[in-house]
Amino acid sequence: MRDFAANPLYHPPAAPDFVALKPEHVSAIAAIIDENREQLDELLKQDAFTWDNLILPLERMDDRLSRAFSPIGHLYSVCSTDAWRQAYEQALPLLSEYGADMAQHSGLYAAIKSLRDSEDFALLSATQKKVIDDALEDFERSGVALPDAEKARFKKLSLRLSELSTQFSNHVLDATDAWHKLIDDEEQALQGVPHSAKALMADLASQHDQHGFRVTLDAPVVIPILTYADDRGLRGEVYAAYNARASDKGPNANTFDNAAIVGEILALRAQMAEMLGFADFAALSVDDKMAKTPAAVDAFLDNLLKASKQAGEADMAELRAFAARELDLDDVQPWDVAYVSEKLRQTKYAISQEDLRPYFPVSKVLEGLFSISERLFGARFTPNIALSTWHKDVLAYDVLADDGSVQARFYLDLYARQQKRGGAWMDGAVQRFRDGETLQLPVAYLVCNFTPPVGDEEAYLTHDEVTTLFHEFGHGLHHMLSEVDIYSVSGINGVEWDAVEQPSQFMENFCYTREGLDALTRHKDSGEKLPDALFNKLLAAKNFQSAMAMLRQLEFSLFDMRIHSASEQGRPVLEVLDEVRAKVAVTPDYADNRFPMQFAHIFAGGYAAGYYSYKWAEVLSADSFSAFEEEGVFNPEVGARFRDEILAVGGARSSMESFVAFRGREPNVDALLRHNGISQ
């Protein structure tokens, strides 16, 4: 047997040791899986099963394996070198096969079922009962009841899906990194682009021993070019390259094309749903969410569409009229929309993200974020320089309870860089878990892709970036403030997928309050807080084109549900997208639209037939925040109630029960539409 004494993954520490961690340590994953299999065999030899002799040992096994793999998956996302990608791809098939075997283990299913049917079940807590019921449902949704030949086929499809999702994600990352454009003449090509973005592009060029400005397809470059660049040709070129990623179009056409992967993923999902007796994958996906049925999702999305379509058409008509009148632009194209919108915003409200950026130094934003969280939820935050990190810019913190004891820890990785997956996310590194007298504290990763600092000056964020930070921190609070001691329902574990965005979207609201912005702002020169004039403009502009934004999210959600429905099975996804856009979209069409080939949320993430969850959860979050509007935005009693009834309970009970416990009633859509400035 191999000696794993020097392997930091074999017995994972309280927080990952990134300094000591090396790609070759991935060998511990296979060893842990083998030990788990052996331990399960021993567990199932028992004559009778209880929580302590079956469920608790299973939780220990799951927790250890999760903590061992977490840093590998994380490093694959935040520093995707060849070595870490290879380590991830070495571990993933082992985990997928182990997960599939566990999910279809007839002996384990029978053991847990016998526990549920025993007299001891009545003596368990409500949370323990939910864990057992959830486990049995998961078994059944994984094909445990299928005949042996069908079980083997189901497992094979599941493993192939895991492999395809990784390929999809790799293609998007590689296609993003494969394109760049070097600009020599700043005045001609980059006129209108903010200084912060130009400084970043100049820094990117120097990192590659180039002179000039390196345009890439990373968000901190793409967004300012599409929003501010006066050069329409440059906007069009960047838009086309960005949209063509991982497809049959663009300068790297067919090199990283995800079209075949998308088709195979959809076909495999449909087959698996059919094997389990569901009409289609949409029905399978929604079955364990709050919505329960595709019909409920369709009704929900149609309701929002009816409420917002006319307002969205008015938004777009205003944009076209402005473009023709003020910019001599009669044929607004997709790469013009953000640019014209920004010009219109400036005309109407005299405010832009770049006007706001000097007020948001990252140090003040973090100070304010922590202060707001302390006022609302009683948690305090202090730097932990002892935690090892994976990059020099990563920060680490302890979360302290009222008595000063450490309640949780988290890492904060704020800035975009090469070989880092785009977007923003929170992920759990370690889950809260009480095992006997030992309480394991939760640890979270909070990851963004903001414009990095250039030179010695600290980074300054746009208001949009600040809102993104609050969003991810809301996820983090859900993970870190959990008071549930059972691993499988602690933090966001066990929370219905269409409710998991509630705390994150809820936190965004504080970025539009006077007190909140006072805590977050300090001008880089004057040191003053955001003045009333800019605050009033920010509020006035808050719902600028909000109906268009709503329709964009509805387009994604409806497309996701359609391609996972039986009626669309086998149809080219681009045809489906065109039909959805004809019903929903108000922005100009683009003949080479290849967005599905980059839609990682549903093809490489957990949102398949579930992207509607963002809007579903936004109803919960908006309605939750309305309680603060009614009783005091920074009312500590309301904050404590939100912490205790939403954040602290995680998946220990249904999300509807948690919402009613906080709000005193079931949610309604009124607050969401009001917050978006959309009248019914």
N, C-alpha and C positions, 0 to 999 in steps of 0.2 A: 504494500500500500504506500502511496506517495505521502511524503511529509509535507503537511500544509501549515506547519507552525509559523512560517514567515509570510504566509499569505493573508493579507488584511481582509480578504473577503470570506475566508473560511469561517471565522468567528467574527462577524461584523461588529465594529465598535459602536459606541453610542451615536457617533456622527462619522460620516465617511472620512477616511484619512487620504485626501487627494495627493498629498506630497509623497506618500509611500506607494500609492496605487500605480500599477503598471499593467499594460494590456495583457501580459502573460498570466496575470493573476486570475484571468477568466476561467482557468482550469478548475477553480474552486466550485464553479457552478455545477459541473458534472458530478463532482464528489458529493455536494449537498443533495442533489437530486437522487443519487444512488442511495444515500443514507435515508432520505425521506421515504423512498420506496420500501426499504428494509423495515423502517419503523412502522409504516402503515401495515405491512404484513403482520407484524407482531401485535399491533393494536387490534386487528380484526380477529385474532385468535381468542379474544376474551369471550366469556359466556354471555355477559350482559353489559350494556353500554350506558354510560352516564355522561353528564357534561364534563366531569373532571377526567374521566379515563378515555374519552374519545374526542370531544370537541376542543377542549383546551390543548391537548397534544397536537391536534391538527393546526390550531392557530399558531402554536410555537413553530411548527414546520413552515407554514406559509410566511410567517413574519421573518424567519431567518433567511429564507430564499429571496424574499422581496428585498431585504436590506442588502443582500449580497449582490443582486443584479442591479439595483437602483443606480449606483454610481456608474455602472457600465453604460446603461441606457442613457443616463444623463450626459456623460462625456461624449457619447455618440452624437448627441444633439448640439452640444455647446463648443466642442472642439473636434470636429469630425475629420481627424487625420486618418490616413490609411490604416494605421495600427489600431486605432480605436474603432474604426468601422469594421475591421476584420474581427476584432474581439467581440463586438456586438453581434456580428453575423455568425460567429462561431457559437455563441450562447443561445441565440434566438431559436434555432431549430430544436435544441434540447429542451428549452422552456416550453415551446409550443407543443412538443410531443408529450412532455410530462403533464402539462395542463390539460391536453386532450384526454390523456389516460385517466387522470384524476376525475375529470368531468364525466367520464363514462364508466367509472369503476362500479360495477354492479354490487360488489361486496361492501364497499363503503356506503353506497346509496342505501342498501338494505340495513346496514348498521345504524345510519342516521334515522332511517324511517322507523326502525324498531324503537329507537329512543323517543321519537315523537309519539309513538303509539303506547309507550310505557306509562305506568303510574307516576314515575318521576317527572314526566314532562309538566304536569300540573304544578309542580313545586318550583319550577324555574321562573325567573323574572320575565317580564314582558319582552325585554330586549333579547334575552337568551332564546326565548321562543321564536322571536322574529329571525334570529340568526339561523335557527334550524329550518324554519319554514322557507326562508330565502334560499338556503343551501339545497333543499329538495327541489324547489322550482328551477334552480340553476341546473341541477342534474337532468331534469326532464327536458329543459330547453337545449341541452347538450347531447341528447340522443341516447340517454342511458337505457331507455325502455325499448330501443330498436332491436330487431333481431341481430345476431352477431355479425352477419355479413354486411348489414346496413350500418351497424356501428362502425365497422372498419372503414367503410366508404365515407361515412360522416367525418371520421377522424382524418382521413386522407384529405378531404376537402378543406377541413379546418387548418391543417398544416400548410396546405398550398395557399390559402388566403393570407396567412401570416407572412409567408415568403413574398407574396405579391405586394403586400402593403409596404414591406421594407424596400422592395424594388421601386415602387412608386415614389416613396419619400426620397430615396437616393437620386432618382432621376430629376426631381424638382431641384434638389440642392445642387447637383452637378450642372444642370442647365442654367441655374442662376449664376453660378461661379464661372461659367464658360464664356460669358459675353462681357465685353467692356469696350469702351470707346475713349480714346485719348483726345482731348481738346487742347489745342495750343492757344487759340485766340479767345481769351476770356471775354473781351468786350463785345466781340461779334456773336459768339455762340451762347454765352451765359448771361446775357443782359437780362435783368430782372430777377435772377436767382439770388437768394439771400446770401450774405457773407458767410454765415455759418455752414451752409451747404458747400459753397465754393472752397472754404477752408478744408472741409472734410475731403473733397475730391482732390485737392492739391496734396493733402497728406497721404491719400491713397496712392497717388502717382509717385510720390517720393518713396513710399514703402516698396514700390516696384522699380526703383531706380529710374523713374521717368520724370520728365519735366512737363508741367502743364496740369491738366485736370482729368482725373480718371473717372469716367462715368461707368457705374456698375448697375446691376439690377437689384441691389439691396435697397430696402425701403427708405433709409435715410437719404438716399440719392434720388431714387425714382420719384418719391412724393414731392420734394421741392421742385424738381424739373417739370413735372406735369402740372404743378400748381402755379409756378412763377415764371418759368422760362418764356421770354418773349419770342424766341425762335421757334416758330410753329413746326418747322422741319425737324428740329431736335426733339420736340415733344412727340411728334409722330414716330420718329425712329425709336425712341425709348419705349413708347407705348407698345409698338409692334413687337419689339424684342421681348418685352416683359410678358406680353400676352402669348407669345409663341413658345415660351419655355415648355420643355418636355412634350413637344408636339411635332407634327409633320410640317410645321411652318418655321419661317425665320432663318437666321444665319446658321443655326445648328439643327436644321430640319432633319428629323428622323434619327438623330444621334441618341437622343434620350426620350424618344416618343413613348408616352404612356397610354396611347390609344388601345393597344391590344391588352394591356394590363387592366385598364378600366373595363373593357368588355368581359374579360375572364373573371374579374372580381364580381361583377354583377351576375354573371351566369352561375358562379359557385354559390353566391348568397341565395339566389333563387332556388337552387337545388336543395340546399340545406333547409330552407324554410319549408319546402314541399315535403321533405322527408319527415319533418316534425309535425306535419299536419296543418301548417298555416297556409293561407291563400297566397301569400307572397312574403318577401323579406320585410316589407313595410309593416305588415301585421306582426311578424315575429319581433321586430325591433321595438315597436310601440307597446307590446304586450306587458312589459315590466316597467313601463314609465307611468307618469301621472295620467297622461292622455288616454292610455289603454287601447285605443283603436285608431286606425288611420282615418276613419270617418270623423272622429272627434278632432283630429289634427286638421283635416281638410276644412271642417267648419270653422275652426279657430282662425286659420289662415285666410279663408274667404271673408270672414268678418273684418279682419284687419285690412284686407284688400279693398273691400267696399268703403271702409272708412277713410282710406288714404289715397285712392286712385285719383279722384278729382283734384285733390290738393296737389298731388304729384304732377299732374298734367299742367296745373297752373304754375307750379314752380318751373317746369321746363319751358313753358311758353314765355315766362318772364325772362328766363335765361336767353332764349333765342332772340327775343326782341331787343334785349340789352346788347347782345353780341352784334346784331345788325346795326343798331343805332350808334353805339359808342365805339365799337371795334372794327366796324366795316367787315364783319364776318357773317356772311349769309348762309353758309353751309357748315354749321357746327358739327364737328366730328368727335368721336369718343375721346381723342387726345386733347380736345379743346375744352371739355366739360369742366374739369377741375380748374383750369386757367381762367375761363370766363366766369365761373362761379366765384373765384377769389376776387376778381375785378368787381363783380356785382356786389359781393359782400363789402368790399372796401367802399364802394359808392353809397350803399345803404347804411352801413354802420360804422364806416371809417375804422375798422379794426381787422387785424390779421393775426395769424399765429406768430408771425415774426415780430409784430408789435408787442406781443405778450411775452415772448421768449426772454428778454432781458430781466423780467421780474421773477423768473423761476430758476435761480441757481440750484443745482441738485442738492447741495447741502441743506438749504433752507426748505426745500420740498420734503426731504426726508425728515427733517426736524418737525415740520408741520404735520406730516403724515402720522408720525409716532405720537405727537401731541393730541391730535384728533382721536386716534385710536384709544389712547389712554383715557381721555375725557368720556368717550362713549362706552368703552368696554372694560376699563380698569386695568388694562395690560400696559406694562412699561417695557421699554426697549433700550438695550445697552450694547455697544460693540463688543464682540468677542474675538480678539485678535489671536487667540490660541487655536481657533479652528483653521485647519488647512484648506486652501482654496485651489481652484484649477486655473486661475488667471489673476494677474496682478490687479486688475480692476474690480475683482469680485469682493464684496463686503460680506461680513458675517455678524450675526447678532444673537443675543439671548433675549427671550421674552420672559419678563418677570411678573410673578403674581403679586397680589397686594402685600403679602408678608415678605417680599423680596426674594423668594425662592424662584429658581428657574422653572418655567412652565413649558418652554419650547425653545427651539433654535431655528434660524433660517439663514439661507445664503441669498444674496442679491446680486444678480449679474445684469447690469443695466444696458450695456452698449453693444451695438452691432459690430461685427468683425467677420473676417473671412473664416470659412469652415464652421460657421455657426448657423444653425437653422433659423430661418426668419420667423417673425411673429413674436408673440408674447405668451407666456404660460406659467402656471404654477404646477409643481409636481411634488409628491411626497417622497422624501428620502427615507424617513423613519416614521412609523405610525405609533400613536399612543397605544400602549398595551400593558395591562397589569397582569403579571404572572406571579401569583403568590404574594410575597412581600415586596417584589420588585416592580417598580413603575417605570416603564420605558417612555421617555419624553419624545414628543413629535419633533421632526426636523423637516423643513420645507425648502424647496428650490423656487425662487422667484426670478424669472428670466424675461428680459425685454430686449429690444433692438433699437435703442435710442441713438441719436446722433452723439458720437463720442466726443470727449474733450480734445481739443487740438492745442498742442504746446503745453504751457504751464497753466493756462486758464482752466478753471473748472467748467464742467458742462452746464449749459443752460437748456432747459426743456421748453417745448411748446406746451400750451395748455392741453392739447390733444394727448401729448405724451404723459403729462401729469395724470390725466384721466385714465389712461391705460395703466399707469402704475397703481392707481387706486383700485382699478378693476382686479388686477392680479393679486394685490394685497388682500382684497376681500376673499379671494380663494384661499390665500394663505391663512387668514384669520379663521376660516372655516376648518382648516386642517389643524392649526396650532392651538386654538382655544377649546378644542374638544375636551369634554369631561367624561367621555365614554371609555371604559377600560377594556372593552372587548375589541380585539384587532379588526375583525371583519366588518364592523359597523362604526368604527372610530373615525373621526374627521369626516372626509367626504366619502369614505367607503360605505357602500350600501345606500347612498342617497340616489334617488331616481334621477336619471340623466337629464330630464327636462326640468329639474329643480336645482341642479348643481350650480347654475349660473346666478342664482338669486343673491347670495352675499356679494359677489363680485360686481354685479350691475348696481346693487344697492349702494355700494361705497362710492360709485362715480358721482352720485348726487351731491356729495359734500364739496366737490370741485366747483360748484356753482353757487355756493353760499358765501355771504359777506364774511362771516367769522372764519369759515374755512380758508378762504383766499388770504385773509389777513395773516393766518398762521403759515401760509405756504409761500408768500412773496417777499422779496427784498431786491429792489432794483440794483443792477450791477454797478451803477455809478452813484446814484443819489442815496441808495439804501432804503428808499421809501417803499411802503406797501403799495399794492395795486390801488391806484386812485379811484375815486368814485366814478369819474368820467369813463374810465376804461371798464370798470366793473359793470356799469349800466349798459355800455355797448356790448359787453360779453353776454349779458343776460338777454339783451335785445336780439343778438345774433344767434343765441343758443339753438333756436328752432329754425334757423335758416336752412331751407331745403330739407327739413326733417321728413317731409312726406316722401321726397325722392329717396332719402336714405332708408326709410321704412320699406319702400317698394323694392329696393335693392336686396334687402334681407329676405323679403317675401319671395323674390325671384329665386334666390339660392334654396330657400326652404321648400318651395313648391317643386323645383327641379329635382331636389333630393328625394322627395316623396314619390314623384312620378317615375323616376328611373328605377326605383325599388318596388314598383307595383307590377302586378301580373299583366295589366293591360299594356304596359310598355316593354315587357320583357323581349329582349333581342333587338329592339330598335336602336339605331345609332343615337348616341347620347346628344350629339350636336343637333340632330333633328328635334329631339325633345326640348332641348334648351331653346331653340328658335320658337317653338310653339309656346313655351312658358313666357318667353320675353314678349311675344305678340299679345299675350293676355295681361301681362303685368308691367312691363318696362315702359318708361317714358323717355329714357335716354337714347341717343342714336345707336342704331345697329352697327356692328362691325363684321364684315363678311368673313374675316379670318379668326373669329372668336374661338379661342381654344381654352377658355377658363376651366372646363372640366378636367383637363389634363394636369391642372395644378391644385385642384380642390382637395387638398390634403385632409381637411376635416373629415370628409366622408370616405376617402379612399385610403388614408393612412392614419386615421385617428378614430375616435370613438363615436363620431356623429352620424354614421350611416343611418339613413331614414330617421334622423334625429336632429338635423340642423335646425328644425323649427324650435328646438329647445331654447335657443337664445331668446326668441320672442316670447315663448311660454314663460320662461323664468323672468323675463322683463316685466310681465304682468305682476308676478309675485314681488319683484324688487320695487317697482313703482308704487304698488299698493302698500308695501312695507314702509317705504319712505314717507308716504302720506301720513302715517301715524306720527312721525317726527314733525312733519309740517303742522299737524293738529296740536301736538302737545309740547313742541319746542324742539328745534332742529338739533340742539346739543343737550337735550334733556337727559341727564344721566340715568334716570329711572327707566326711560324708554330704551336707552342704550343697553342697560342691564337686562331688560326684558328680551330684547333682540338677541343678546349674547346667550342668555339662558335657554330661550325657547327655540332658537334657530342654530346659532353657531355651536353651542356646547353639545347639542344632542346628536348632531350628524345623522347617520343612518340608523339610529337606535329605534326610530319610529317613522311612520310615513311622513312625507313632506307636507301633505295636507294637514295632518294632525299638528305638526309643528307650526304651520302658518296660522291655523285657527287658534292655537294656544297663544300665539303672539298678538294676533290682530283681533281675535274675538269673533271672527266670521270667516267665510270662505272668500277667496279673492275675486275681484272683478276687473274689467279692462279699462274702467274709466280713468284711473290715475295714469296709466300708460299713455293713453291718447292725450290727456291734458298735459302731461310732461313733454309730449312731442308737439304741442301746439296744434293738434288736429281736433277739430270739432266734429261731433257725431251728427 
